[in-house]
Amino acid sequence: MDRVDEYRDIIERILETHHRIPYSHGQIESKLIIDRERNNFLLMNSGWDGKRRIHGCVVHVEIIDGKIWIQRDGIEDGITGELVAAGVPKDKIVLAFHSPDVRQHTGYAIA
């Protein structure tokens, strides 16, 4: 198994765990969208909380040039710690939701 396949499996496993956590209120459901061919992984939510429509991206992760790019991270404690705990080196994780000039101070990959 090459590194990208390993990263796909790790990301999918982490997002699947979060996908299974039920919402404590409203009629909100989690949607896990995985496109392994294009290396895109999304965790969305959709539904209603009373009269308020809920629909949005919780997490969006891509694998680009052998690195994991976190485009959006709305998980309470963040997905980065889980990726590192699963064995992904910090220099293979890009916090893409930060501007490039901020990334150099994060301890993770710049690009």
N, C-alpha and C positions, 0 to 999 in steps of 0.2 A: 504494500500500500504506500503510495507516495504521500508527501506532506499535504498536498491540497485535499486529497481524499480524507486524510486524517482530520484536517481542519473542518471539512464538511460534516463529518460524523460528530465531532465535538460540538460544533455550533447547533446542529440538529438536536442532539441530546439535551443540551442546555435549554434551548427554546421549547422543546417538547415538555420539559419539566415545568416551565413557567406557563405554558399553554394549558396544562392540566389544573392549575390553581383556579378554583371558581371565584367569581366575583361575589362579594358579600351583600350586595344590594343591587336593585334594578334588574332589568332583563338584558344583561350584557353578556355576550359570549366572546370568547377568544377565537381568533382565526390564525392558524399557522400556515404560512405560505412559503413553500420551499421550491426553488428552481435550481437544482443541483447542476444542471447543464450550463447555466449562466452565472452560477455562484452567487445567487441572491437569496436571502433568508429574511422573512418578515414575520413579526408577531403583531397582529392587529387586534383591535377590539371594535365591537359593533353591537348596537342595540339601543335600549332606552333606559334611562334612569328617571322614572316618573315621566314628566312631559319633555324631558331634555334628551335630545338625540346624541348618542355617543358613537363616534366613528373616527378611528385614527390609528396611526402607526405607533406602536409601543417601542418596538425594536426593529432596526434595519441594519443588517450586516451583509457585507459583500467580501468576496475574496478577489483581490486584484493583485496581479503579479506576485502571487505566493504569500501575500500578507492579508491579514484580516482587517478590513476597514469597517469601523463602527460608525455608521452614518447617523444613527439615532439610537439613543439608549434611554428608555423611559422606565427601566426596571429599577425598583426602589434602591437596591444596593449596587446597581450597575452590573453589566455583563462582564466587564474586564477582569474583575477578580475571579470570576468563575472560569474564564478562559485560561488565566494563568494557573489556577489550581488544577486544571485539566492537562497542564503540560505545555501550553503555548508560550513560547518565550516573549517577553515584553517587546523585543525588537521586531516582532512579527505582527504586532497589533498597532493599528493607526487609529487614533481618536479623531476621526474625520469631522466630528461635530465641533471641534476646536479649530480656530484659524491656524494656518501653518506657522505663524510667528509665535503662537502660544504652545503648539505641540512640542517644541524643543525643550520646554520646561516640565513636561509631564512624566518623563521617564519611560515613555513608550516611543514607537517609531514615529518619525516625522512624516514620511511618505513611503 
